[in-house]
Amino acid sequence: MEIQHNEKSKELELTKKLAVLGWIMRKEYISMDEYSRIKRKLMNEYDIVSF
């Protein structure tokens, strides 16, 4: 049970970070290239593979 909770917590943390990152990009505080690089780095940190 603890492992599932911990994984869910990490998923929620990543989701929050990606949401904020998307908001920052939409507000044009960062470029699409910066967004992509940061997103890729976050996904790697959380061992998430995306297409």
C-alpha positions as CSV (number, residue, x, y, z in Angstrom):
1,M,0.0,0.0,0.0
2,E,2.8,2.4,0.9
3,I,4.5,1.8,-2.5
4,Q,1.3,2.6,-4.4
5,H,0.8,5.8,-2.3
6,N,4.3,6.9,-3.0
7,E,4.0,6.3,-6.7
8,K,0.7,8.2,-6.8
9,S,2.3,11.0,-4.8
10,K,5.2,11.2,-7.4
11,E,2.7,11.2,-10.3
12,L,0.8,14.0,-8.7
13,E,4.0,16.0,-8.1
14,L,4.9,15.6,-11.8
15,T,1.4,16.5,-12.9
16,K,1.6,19.7,-10.9
17,K,5.0,20.6,-12.3
18,L,3.9,20.0,-15.8
19,A,0.8,22.1,-15.3
20,V,2.8,25.0,-14.0
21,L,5.3,24.6,-16.8
22,G,2.5,24.7,-19.4
23,W,1.1,27.8,-17.8
24,I,4.5,29.5,-17.9
25,M,4.8,28.6,-21.6
26,R,1.3,29.8,-22.4
27,K,2.0,33.1,-20.7
28,E,5.1,33.3,-23.0
29,Y,7.5,33.5,-20.2
30,I,9.5,30.7,-21.8
31,S,9.8,29.6,-25.4
32,M,8.4,26.3,-26.8
33,D,12.0,25.0,-27.0
34,E,12.6,25.8,-23.4
35,Y,9.3,24.2,-22.5
36,S,10.2,21.0,-24.4
37,R,13.6,20.8,-22.8
38,I,12.3,21.2,-19.3
39,K,9.4,18.8,-19.9
40,R,11.8,16.2,-21.2
41,K,14.1,16.6,-18.2
42,L,11.2,16.3,-15.8
43,M,9.9,13.2,-17.6
44,N,13.3,11.7,-17.4
45,E,13.6,12.5,-13.6
46,Y,10.3,10.7,-13.0
47,D,11.1,7.8,-15.4
48,I,8.1,8.6,-17.7
49,V,8.3,7.8,-21.4
50,S,6.1,9.8,-23.7
51,F,5.7,9.9,-27.5
